Amino acid sequence: MLTYSKALRLTTVIDSKNNNFNLIRMVAATAVIFSHSFALALGERGFEPINNILGMSLGEIAVNIFFITSGLLVTRSLCFRNNLRQFIIARALRIYPALIACTVVCATLGIIISNLSFNEYITDNNFIKFIFYNSTIIITDFQILPGVFEQAPYDASVNGSLWTLPWELRMYCVLLGVGLLISISSHFKFRVNIIPFAIIAIALISTIYHFHYHINNEVHWFYSKASRFLSTFFLGACLYIIKDHIVLSKQALLGCGLFLLIALLFSKDAFYVFFTLISPYIILCVAYLPKGKILQYNKVGDYSYGTYIYAWPIQQTLAITLVGIQPLEMMFATFILTLIFAITSWHLIEKPTMKLKRCYT
């Protein structure tokens, strides 16, 4: 039975493991599958119904959710550990083992479906680039494997979802810069804690630019993406900074939903702006207010990362093997197949490697 907590102060539950963040991320990862299925099955963007209604795709909403939750939880991790070395190791163990495994799986899949011979495939420069860039993901991702997915309806990209991971790492780097302020302030014993001001300033400035770039589309893609991810990530970080002043309630959650509906009636741009500002609070309410059996999902595991990184290559494979597959058919088939990979990734790779964090604490 699903029950709801009464009004809660965030500061009293922020450290509790009885939350719904695993489920939120899994729903977001599934939303990405839904969103991508239209483009990958039909061959072009613009068919996703949510995008036509809201002015932003379900995949875009899902990625924002990832960055907001990451901003909150990673900032909490940094402030809790107060150790940059431990922070870096923890982040690396969460991202890289599963990512490297996924890159190997995709490269192996390429051997099977490539229209090139084995020798031509493994000696092609794009094969080396794919392994290097997608295993490190520091500079950028790389989407081409030789002779793979060339007949796919949308394009030949092998794992298009990986494009957000370099941005995730860049946000960590910015946060690490803020973390250096912690070390400096503790060393010099500053009377004023400048960390909250730095995080709030980054969130405020980047959000202003984000809205400006969204409304005025004529801007270089890098600045548009940078402002978007800085905004969402550090809005999430701000939640931790001001946790003592945030009260969560079901009534406020319903009020947020009503407010967004009214904003949508005015314009899609108005909805976009207010959704960006309000969604962090909505995520908090969904994470901490619902109680009861819904919390049992935490015993299952966190399959969201595996779902996110394996879905695209599975969708592309379905697109070239089941020619003419429809979006909803692709979505359901992808979810089932991806879940198998995600469960395997969690239990064999992610969960065991995350336990290694204890060796560095």
C-alpha positions as CSV (number, residue, x, y, z in Angstrom):
1,M,0.0,0.0,0.0
2,L,1.3,3.4,-0.9
3,T,1.2,6.0,1.8
4,Y,2.6,9.5,2.1
5,S,4.5,11.2,4.9
6,K,3.2,14.4,6.3
7,A,5.2,17.6,5.7
8,L,8.9,17.0,6.1
9,R,11.9,19.2,6.4
10,L,14.5,18.1,3.9
11,T,17.3,18.3,6.4
12,T,15.7,15.6,8.5
13,V,15.5,13.0,5.6
14,I,18.4,14.0,3.3
15,D,20.7,11.3,4.8
16,S,18.0,8.6,4.9
17,K,18.3,5.6,2.6
18,N,14.5,5.2,2.7
19,N,13.9,7.2,-0.5
20,N,12.8,6.6,-4.0
21,F,15.8,7.9,-6.0
22,N,16.6,4.4,-7.4
23,L,13.1,4.2,-8.7
24,I,13.1,7.8,-10.0
25,R,16.3,7.1,-12.0
26,M,14.9,3.9,-13.4
27,V,11.7,5.6,-14.5
28,A,13.8,8.3,-16.1
29,A,15.9,5.7,-17.9
30,T,12.8,4.0,-19.2
31,A,11.5,7.4,-20.4
32,V,14.7,7.8,-22.4
33,I,13.9,4.5,-24.1
34,F,10.4,5.7,-24.9
35,S,11.7,9.0,-26.3
36,H,14.5,7.4,-28.5
37,S,12.2,4.7,-29.9
38,F,10.4,7.2,-32.1
39,A,13.5,8.6,-33.8
40,L,15.3,5.2,-34.0
41,A,12.3,3.3,-35.4
42,L,11.0,6.0,-37.7
43,G,14.2,7.6,-38.8
44,E,13.8,11.2,-37.8
45,R,13.1,13.4,-34.8
46,G,9.8,15.2,-34.2
47,F,7.4,12.3,-33.9
48,E,7.6,12.0,-30.1
49,P,4.1,13.0,-28.8
50,I,5.4,14.4,-25.5
51,N,7.6,16.8,-27.3
52,N,4.7,18.0,-29.4
53,I,2.7,18.7,-26.3
54,L,5.2,20.2,-23.9
55,G,7.9,21.6,-26.2
56,M,10.4,19.3,-24.6
57,S,10.8,15.6,-25.1
58,L,10.4,12.9,-22.5
59,G,14.1,12.1,-23.0
60,E,15.0,15.7,-22.3
61,I,13.0,15.7,-19.1
62,A,14.6,12.4,-18.1
63,V,18.2,13.7,-18.6
64,N,17.3,16.8,-16.6
65,I,16.1,14.5,-13.8
66,F,19.4,12.6,-13.9
67,F,21.4,15.8,-13.6
68,I,19.3,17.3,-10.9
69,T,19.5,14.1,-8.7
70,S,23.2,13.8,-9.5
71,G,23.8,17.4,-8.4
72,L,22.0,16.8,-5.1
73,L,23.5,13.4,-4.2
74,V,27.0,14.1,-5.5
75,T,27.2,17.4,-3.6
76,R,26.0,15.6,-0.5
77,S,28.7,13.0,-1.1
78,L,31.4,15.7,-1.5
79,C,30.3,17.6,1.6
80,F,29.9,14.4,3.7
81,R,33.3,13.0,2.8
82,N,35.1,16.3,2.7
83,N,37.9,14.4,0.9
84,L,38.6,15.1,-2.7
85,R,40.6,11.9,-3.3
86,Q,37.8,9.7,-1.9
87,F,35.2,11.7,-4.0
88,I,37.1,11.2,-7.2
89,I,37.6,7.4,-6.5
90,A,33.9,7.0,-5.7
91,R,32.8,8.8,-8.9
92,A,35.2,6.8,-11.0
93,L,34.1,3.5,-9.5
94,R,30.5,4.4,-10.2
95,I,30.9,5.3,-13.9
96,Y,33.9,3.5,-15.5
97,P,33.6,-0.2,-14.8
98,A,30.1,-0.6,-16.2
99,L,30.9,1.9,-19.0
100,I,34.0,0.0,-20.1
101,A,32.1,-3.3,-20.0
102,C,29.3,-1.7,-22.2
103,T,31.9,-0.4,-24.7
104,V,33.4,-4.0,-25.0
105,V,29.9,-5.4,-25.5
106,C,29.1,-2.9,-28.2
107,A,32.5,-3.6,-29.9
108,T,31.8,-7.3,-29.8
109,L,28.3,-6.8,-31.2
110,G,29.9,-4.9,-34.0
111,I,32.0,-8.0,-34.9
112,I,28.8,-9.9,-35.3
113,I,26.8,-7.4,-37.4
114,S,29.5,-5.5,-39.2
115,N,29.4,-5.8,-43.0
116,L,33.3,-5.8,-42.9
117,S,35.5,-8.8,-42.4
118,F,37.0,-9.4,-38.9
119,N,40.4,-8.1,-39.9
120,E,39.0,-5.1,-41.6
121,Y,36.8,-4.4,-38.6
122,I,39.4,-4.5,-35.8
123,T,42.1,-2.7,-37.9
124,D,39.8,0.2,-38.8
125,N,40.8,3.5,-37.1
126,N,37.1,4.0,-36.0
127,F,37.3,0.8,-34.0
128,I,40.2,2.1,-32.0
129,K,38.6,5.5,-31.6
130,F,35.3,3.9,-30.4
131,I,37.2,1.9,-27.7
132,F,39.3,4.7,-26.5
133,Y,36.8,7.6,-26.4
134,N,33.9,5.6,-25.0
135,S,36.1,3.9,-22.3
136,T,37.5,7.2,-21.1
137,I,34.6,9.5,-22.0
138,I,36.7,12.4,-20.7
139,I,37.0,14.4,-24.0
140,T,33.9,13.2,-25.8
141,D,32.0,10.1,-26.9
142,F,32.5,8.4,-30.3
143,Q,29.6,6.8,-32.2
144,I,30.9,5.0,-35.2
145,L,32.0,1.4,-35.5
146,P,33.2,0.2,-39.0
147,G,30.3,-1.3,-41.0
148,V,27.9,-1.2,-38.1
149,F,24.3,0.2,-38.3
150,E,24.9,1.8,-41.7
151,Q,21.4,0.8,-42.7
152,A,19.6,1.9,-39.5
153,P,16.7,4.3,-40.2
154,Y,18.0,7.1,-38.0
155,D,21.8,7.1,-38.4
156,A,24.8,4.8,-37.8
157,S,25.4,5.8,-34.1
158,V,26.2,2.8,-31.9
159,N,25.4,4.3,-28.5
160,G,24.0,7.8,-28.8
161,S,23.0,8.0,-25.1
162,L,26.7,8.3,-24.1
163,W,26.8,11.9,-25.2
164,T,25.6,13.1,-21.7
165,L,28.4,11.3,-19.8
166,P,31.2,13.7,-20.7
167,W,28.9,16.5,-19.5
168,E,28.4,14.6,-16.3
169,L,32.1,14.4,-15.8
170,R,32.5,18.1,-16.5
171,M,30.0,18.9,-13.8
172,Y,32.0,16.8,-11.4
173,C,35.1,18.8,-12.4
174,V,33.3,22.1,-11.7
175,L,32.1,20.7,-8.4
176,L,35.7,19.6,-7.6
177,G,36.7,23.2,-8.2
178,V,34.2,24.2,-5.5
179,G,35.6,21.3,-3.4
180,L,39.0,22.9,-3.6
181,L,37.4,25.9,-1.9
182,I,36.5,23.6,1.0
183,S,40.2,22.6,1.3
184,I,41.4,26.2,1.1
185,S,38.8,27.6,3.5
186,S,39.6,24.8,6.1
187,H,43.3,25.5,5.7
188,F,43.1,29.2,6.1
189,K,40.2,29.0,8.6
190,F,38.0,31.5,6.8
191,R,35.2,32.8,9.0
192,V,32.7,32.8,6.2
193,N,31.8,29.6,4.4
194,I,32.0,30.6,0.8
195,I,30.9,27.2,-0.6
196,P,27.2,27.8,-0.5
197,F,27.6,31.1,-2.2
198,A,29.7,29.6,-5.0
199,I,27.2,26.8,-5.7
200,I,24.2,29.2,-5.6
201,A,26.1,31.7,-7.9
202,I,26.8,29.0,-10.5
203,A,23.2,27.8,-10.4
204,L,21.8,31.3,-10.8
205,I,24.1,32.5,-13.6
206,S,24.0,29.3,-15.6
207,T,20.1,29.2,-15.3
208,I,19.8,32.7,-16.6
209,Y,22.0,31.9,-19.6
210,H,20.2,28.6,-20.1
211,F,16.8,30.3,-20.4
212,H,18.3,33.0,-22.7
213,Y,19.8,30.4,-25.0
214,H,16.6,28.3,-25.0
215,I,14.5,31.2,-26.0
216,N,17.1,32.6,-28.5
217,N,18.1,29.4,-30.4
218,E,20.9,31.0,-32.4
219,V,23.8,30.0,-30.2
220,H,26.6,27.5,-30.5
221,W,25.6,24.1,-29.3
222,F,28.4,23.9,-26.7
223,Y,27.2,27.0,-24.8
224,S,23.6,25.8,-25.0
225,K,24.5,22.4,-23.5
226,A,26.9,23.8,-21.0
227,S,24.3,26.3,-19.6
228,R,21.7,23.6,-19.5
229,F,23.7,21.0,-17.6
230,L,25.3,23.6,-15.3
231,S,21.8,24.8,-14.5
232,T,20.2,21.4,-13.8
233,F,23.2,20.0,-11.9
234,F,23.7,23.0,-9.7
235,L,20.0,23.5,-9.1
236,G,20.2,20.0,-7.7
237,A,23.3,21.0,-5.7
238,C,21.5,24.0,-4.3
239,L,18.9,21.7,-2.8
240,Y,21.5,20.3,-0.5
241,I,22.9,23.7,0.3
242,I,19.5,25.1,1.4
243,K,18.2,21.8,2.8
244,D,17.5,23.4,6.2
245,H,14.9,25.7,4.6
246,I,13.0,23.2,2.3
247,V,9.7,21.7,3.5
248,L,8.2,18.9,1.5
249,S,4.5,18.3,1.4
250,K,1.9,16.6,-0.8
251,Q,-0.1,19.8,-1.0
252,A,2.9,21.8,-2.3
253,L,3.5,19.0,-4.8
254,L,0.0,19.2,-6.1
255,G,0.3,23.0,-6.2
256,C,3.4,22.6,-8.4
257,G,1.6,20.4,-10.8
258,L,-1.3,22.8,-11.1
259,F,1.1,25.7,-11.6
260,L,2.9,23.9,-14.4
261,L,-0.4,23.1,-16.1
262,I,-1.4,26.8,-16.0
263,A,2.1,27.8,-17.4
264,L,1.6,25.3,-20.3
265,L,-1.7,27.0,-21.2
266,F,0.3,30.3,-21.7
267,S,3.1,28.9,-23.8
268,K,5.6,26.1,-24.1
269,D,8.4,28.5,-23.3
270,A,6.7,29.5,-20.0
271,F,6.3,25.8,-19.2
272,Y,9.9,25.1,-19.9
273,V,11.1,27.9,-17.7
274,F,8.9,27.0,-14.7
275,F,9.4,23.3,-15.1
276,T,13.2,23.8,-15.0
277,L,12.8,25.8,-11.8
278,I,10.2,23.7,-10.1
279,S,11.2,20.2,-11.1
280,P,14.0,19.9,-8.4
281,Y,11.4,20.4,-5.7
282,I,9.0,17.9,-7.4
283,I,11.9,15.3,-7.5
284,L,12.5,15.8,-3.8
285,C,8.8,15.3,-3.0
286,V,8.6,12.1,-5.1
287,A,11.8,10.9,-3.5
288,Y,10.9,11.3,0.1
289,L,7.1,11.6,0.6
290,P,5.8,8.3,-0.8
291,K,6.2,5.5,1.7
292,G,5.1,1.9,2.1
293,K,5.7,-0.9,-0.4
294,I,7.2,1.4,-3.0
295,L,10.4,1.5,-0.9
296,Q,10.8,-2.2,-1.5
297,Y,12.2,-1.3,-4.9
298,N,15.5,-0.4,-3.2
299,K,16.0,-4.0,-2.4
300,V,16.0,-4.9,-6.1
301,G,19.0,-2.7,-7.0
302,D,19.9,0.3,-9.1
303,Y,19.4,-0.7,-12.7
304,S,19.1,2.8,-14.1
305,Y,22.7,3.2,-15.3
306,G,22.8,-0.1,-17.1
307,T,19.4,0.6,-18.7
308,Y,20.7,4.0,-19.9
309,I,23.9,2.8,-21.4
310,Y,22.7,-0.4,-23.1
311,A,19.3,0.8,-24.5
312,W,20.5,2.6,-27.6
313,P,22.6,-0.2,-29.2
314,I,19.8,-2.6,-28.5
315,Q,17.3,-0.3,-30.2
316,Q,19.6,0.1,-33.2
317,T,19.9,-3.7,-33.4
318,L,16.2,-4.1,-33.3
319,A,15.8,-1.4,-36.0
320,I,18.1,-3.3,-38.5
321,T,16.8,-6.8,-37.7
322,L,13.1,-6.1,-37.4
323,V,12.8,-3.7,-40.4
324,G,9.6,-1.6,-40.0
325,I,9.3,-2.0,-36.2
326,Q,7.1,0.6,-34.7
327,P,8.1,2.9,-31.8
328,L,6.0,1.3,-29.1
329,E,7.0,-2.2,-30.2
330,M,10.6,-1.1,-30.1
331,M,10.1,0.4,-26.6
332,F,8.7,-2.8,-25.1
333,A,11.2,-5.1,-26.7
334,T,14.1,-2.8,-25.8
335,F,13.0,-2.5,-22.2
336,I,12.9,-6.3,-21.7
337,L,16.2,-6.9,-23.4
338,T,17.9,-3.9,-21.8
339,L,16.7,-5.0,-18.4
340,I,18.6,-8.3,-18.8
341,F,21.8,-6.4,-19.5
342,A,21.1,-3.8,-16.7
343,I,20.5,-6.5,-14.1
344,T,23.7,-8.4,-15.1
345,S,25.7,-5.1,-15.1
346,W,24.4,-4.2,-11.6
347,H,25.0,-7.5,-9.9
348,L,28.3,-8.5,-11.6
349,I,30.0,-5.2,-12.2
350,E,28.4,-2.1,-10.6
351,K,27.5,-3.4,-7.1
352,P,30.8,-5.2,-6.6
353,T,33.0,-2.3,-7.7
354,M,31.1,0.2,-5.7
355,K,32.0,-1.9,-2.6
356,L,35.6,-1.0,-3.3
357,K,34.9,2.5,-2.1
358,R,35.2,1.2,1.4
359,C,38.9,0.5,0.8
360,Y,39.6,4.2,0.3
361,T,37.5,5.6,3.3
